[in-house]
Amino acid sequence: MLFTAKSDASTCAVCLSLSVQRRQDSYAAVDALISKQSLRLYFKGSKAPVSRTQPDRVKAVYWLGNDTLRVSAALFAENRERLCRGLKAEKDFKPGSVVVLQGGEQKQRYCTDTDMLFRQESFFHWTFGVTEADCYGAIDVNSKKSFLFVPKLPESYATWMGEIYPREHFKEKYAVDEVHYTTDVSTVSL
């Protein structure tokens, strides 16, 4: 994995190769470098910071737990920006275009109540960073405004799934402009 470290005072490029065998040592070295030099870590070629030890520095992050890096949701916002720029650069681009993406669907094993291991659809994840199943996303290419559509789960689901989060939770978690329920797709004006 390649990273670039940037400091407010000066920019210095630090490339780190994290091997599987020495992952913990490498993470410790990265953490020490960040704290000692007040550096912010970036994926190579990205403007969005990566945080490992200070999650409160960035509110909206993509994180899969211990021994993984926290990736700022700004990376996904940057991806949406790049997508819009690329589409606008096309010669047959039509103003008022909207990109609509469907996320991965949660599937059950046979006819049981056992879920199969969920994997998010790759393009949807690149664009929005969403980890939940059965979501949709849309981007107004002209305004670059992003919309996330999440399933509206009944209150009874809390018994099995834990807390049922409101739309505001997803808006903050994924740093999108608007969040609506999937049942309201036809009523939202893009």
VOVO-32302 format. One record per residue (C-alpha): x, y, z; residue in one letter. Coordinates in nm, 2 decimals. Layout:
// VOVO-32302
[[X Y Z] 'A']
...
This chain:
// VOVO-32302
[[0.00 0.00 0.00] 'M']
[[0.14 0.34 -0.09] 'L']
[[0.08 0.65 0.11] 'F']
[[0.19 1.01 0.09] 'T']
[[0.23 1.21 0.41] 'A']
[[0.18 1.58 0.41] 'K']
[[0.25 1.83 0.68] 'S']
[[0.10 2.18 0.71] 'D']
[[0.44 2.34 0.72] 'A']
[[0.60 2.14 0.44] 'S']
[[0.51 1.85 0.22] 'T']
[[0.73 1.54 0.23] 'C']
[[0.66 1.23 0.04] 'A']
[[0.68 0.91 0.24] 'V']
[[0.61 0.59 0.07] 'C']
[[0.54 0.30 0.30] 'L']
[[0.50 -0.06 0.19] 'S']
[[0.29 -0.26 0.43] 'L']
[[0.36 -0.63 0.42] 'S']
[[0.12 -0.88 0.56] 'V']
[[0.38 -1.02 0.80] 'Q']
[[0.49 -0.69 0.94] 'R']
[[0.16 -0.51 0.93] 'R']
[[0.15 -0.43 1.31] 'Q']
[[0.51 -0.30 1.30] 'D']
[[0.43 -0.09 0.99] 'S']
[[0.12 0.05 1.15] 'Y']
[[0.31 0.14 1.46] 'A']
[[0.57 0.31 1.25] 'A']
[[0.31 0.51 1.06] 'V']
[[0.13 0.60 1.39] 'D']
[[0.46 0.72 1.54] 'A']
[[0.54 0.92 1.22] 'L']
[[0.20 1.09 1.22] 'I']
[[0.21 1.19 1.59] 'S']
[[0.57 1.30 1.59] 'K']
[[0.56 1.52 1.28] 'Q']
[[0.19 1.62 1.29] 'S']
[[0.14 1.46 0.95] 'L']
[[-0.18 1.37 0.77] 'R']
[[-0.17 1.05 0.57] 'L']
[[-0.31 1.03 0.21] 'Y']
[[-0.36 0.75 -0.03] 'F']
[[-0.11 0.81 -0.31] 'K']
[[-0.27 1.04 -0.57] 'G']
[[-0.57 1.13 -0.34] 'S']
[[-0.66 1.46 -0.17] 'K']
[[-0.86 1.28 0.11] 'A']
[[-0.67 1.21 0.43] 'P']
[[-0.65 0.86 0.59] 'V']
[[-0.66 0.85 0.97] 'S']
[[-0.56 0.55 1.19] 'R']
[[-0.52 0.68 1.54] 'T']
[[-0.73 0.98 1.56] 'Q']
[[-1.08 0.91 1.42] 'P']
[[-1.22 1.23 1.57] 'D']
[[-1.01 1.43 1.33] 'R']
[[-1.25 1.33 1.05] 'V']
[[-1.62 1.28 1.13] 'K']
[[-1.73 1.07 0.84] 'A']
[[-1.50 0.77 0.78] 'V']
[[-1.49 0.43 0.62] 'Y']
[[-1.35 0.19 0.87] 'W']
[[-1.36 -0.19 0.90] 'L']
[[-1.23 -0.21 1.26] 'G']
[[-0.89 -0.27 1.43] 'N']
[[-0.59 -0.33 1.21] 'D']
[[-0.74 -0.13 0.93] 'T']
[[-0.71 0.23 0.83] 'L']
[[-0.98 0.49 0.86] 'R']
[[-1.05 0.65 0.53] 'V']
[[-1.21 0.99 0.52] 'S']
[[-1.55 1.01 0.34] 'A']
[[-1.39 1.30 0.16] 'A']
[[-1.23 1.03 -0.06] 'L']
[[-1.57 0.92 -0.19] 'F']
[[-1.68 1.28 -0.24] 'A']
[[-1.36 1.33 -0.44] 'E']
[[-1.45 1.02 -0.65] 'N']
[[-1.80 1.16 -0.72] 'R']
[[-1.63 1.49 -0.82] 'E']
[[-1.40 1.31 -1.06] 'R']
[[-1.69 1.11 -1.20] 'L']
[[-1.88 1.43 -1.27] 'C']
[[-1.58 1.60 -1.43] 'R']
[[-1.52 1.30 -1.65] 'G']
[[-1.88 1.29 -1.77] 'L']
[[-1.89 1.66 -1.84] 'K']
[[-1.57 1.62 -2.05] 'A']
[[-1.75 1.38 -2.28] 'E']
[[-1.85 1.54 -2.61] 'K']
[[-2.20 1.40 -2.61] 'D']
[[-2.27 1.51 -2.25] 'F']
[[-2.63 1.64 -2.19] 'K']
[[-2.69 1.90 -1.93] 'P']
[[-2.93 1.77 -1.66] 'G']
[[-2.78 1.42 -1.66] 'S']
[[-2.80 1.21 -1.34] 'V']
[[-2.60 0.91 -1.24] 'V']
[[-2.80 0.64 -1.06] 'V']
[[-2.63 0.34 -0.90] 'L']
[[-2.77 0.04 -0.72] 'Q']
[[-2.58 -0.10 -0.42] 'G']
[[-2.55 -0.46 -0.34] 'G']
[[-2.85 -0.66 -0.23] 'E']
[[-2.86 -0.87 0.09] 'Q']
[[-2.95 -1.23 0.01] 'K']
[[-3.08 -1.50 0.24] 'Q']
[[-2.95 -1.86 0.23] 'R']
[[-3.22 -2.07 0.06] 'Y']
[[-3.55 -2.00 0.23] 'C']
[[-3.42 -1.93 0.58] 'T']
[[-3.36 -1.63 0.80] 'D']
[[-2.98 -1.67 0.76] 'T']
[[-2.81 -1.40 0.56] 'D']
[[-2.53 -1.48 0.32] 'M']
[[-2.20 -1.28 0.36] 'L']
[[-2.28 -0.93 0.21] 'F']
[[-2.04 -0.77 -0.03] 'R']
[[-2.11 -0.42 -0.16] 'Q']
[[-2.13 -0.36 -0.53] 'E']
[[-1.78 -0.22 -0.63] 'S']
[[-1.88 0.08 -0.83] 'F']
[[-2.14 0.18 -0.57] 'F']
[[-1.88 0.15 -0.30] 'H']
[[-1.62 0.36 -0.50] 'W']
[[-1.88 0.63 -0.54] 'T']
[[-2.04 0.64 -0.20] 'F']
[[-1.84 0.43 0.05] 'G']
[[-2.16 0.27 0.18] 'V']
[[-2.14 -0.06 0.37] 'T']
[[-2.51 -0.12 0.41] 'E']
[[-2.71 -0.34 0.18] 'A']
[[-3.01 -0.25 -0.05] 'D']
[[-2.92 0.12 -0.10] 'C']
[[-2.92 0.33 -0.41] 'Y']
[[-2.73 0.65 -0.49] 'G']
[[-2.77 0.93 -0.74] 'A']
[[-2.55 1.22 -0.84] 'I']
[[-2.67 1.53 -1.03] 'D']
[[-2.38 1.57 -1.27] 'V']
[[-2.43 1.95 -1.32] 'N']
[[-2.45 2.05 -0.95] 'S']
[[-2.25 1.75 -0.82] 'K']
[[-2.52 1.70 -0.55] 'K']
[[-2.53 1.35 -0.41] 'S']
[[-2.83 1.16 -0.30] 'F']
[[-2.83 0.84 -0.10] 'L']
[[-3.14 0.62 -0.07] 'F']
[[-3.15 0.38 0.22] 'V']
[[-3.41 0.11 0.31] 'P']
[[-3.67 0.22 0.57] 'K']
[[-3.67 -0.07 0.82] 'L']
[[-3.96 -0.14 1.05] 'P']
[[-3.91 -0.07 1.42] 'E']
[[-3.95 -0.44 1.49] 'S']
[[-3.62 -0.51 1.31] 'Y']
[[-3.43 -0.36 1.61] 'A']
[[-3.50 -0.68 1.80] 'T']
[[-3.26 -0.87 1.56] 'W']
[[-3.05 -0.60 1.40] 'M']
[[-2.99 -0.35 1.69] 'G']
[[-3.05 0.02 1.66] 'E']
[[-3.24 0.14 1.35] 'I']
[[-3.07 0.46 1.24] 'Y']
[[-3.26 0.77 1.11] 'P']
[[-3.17 0.93 0.77] 'R']
[[-2.95 1.19 0.95] 'E']
[[-2.72 0.92 1.07] 'H']
[[-2.64 0.81 0.71] 'F']
[[-2.60 1.17 0.59] 'K']
[[-2.33 1.23 0.85] 'E']
[[-2.17 0.89 0.81] 'K']
[[-2.13 0.91 0.43] 'Y']
[[-2.10 1.29 0.39] 'A']
[[-2.37 1.30 0.11] 'V']
[[-2.59 1.60 0.04] 'D']
[[-2.93 1.43 0.09] 'E']
[[-3.06 1.10 0.23] 'V']
[[-3.40 0.96 0.15] 'H']
[[-3.57 0.63 0.20] 'Y']
[[-3.58 0.39 -0.10] 'T']
[[-3.96 0.40 -0.08] 'T']
[[-3.94 0.77 -0.16] 'D']
[[-3.74 0.75 -0.48] 'V']
[[-4.02 0.85 -0.70] 'S']
[[-4.10 1.17 -0.49] 'T']
[[-3.75 1.31 -0.48] 'V']
[[-3.66 1.57 -0.74] 'S']
[[-3.30 1.55 -0.85] 'L']
